[in-house]
Amino acid sequence: MMLEPSIDSLQKQIKSKYTLVTLSARRARELKQGSAPMISHSTSHQQVGVALEEIRDGKLTYIEADEIQERTETT
């Protein structure tokens, strides 16, 4: 069974497959624990699929550790 959207298509937004998989797994865990989806209509019935759709729609992103450190150093 293939997940949609595909990881390859999502790499246009998040270049690293490792980051993409980690981000979607963490978000899927949040959804499983009762967090509300950030999209109104999902085609997926699984939490990982919902997380991938949130990434595709730009609702779920991440900040690299280097950027966080730079932000805290400038304030």
Order of alpha helices (4+ residues) and beta strands (2+ residues): alpha-alpha-alpha-alpha
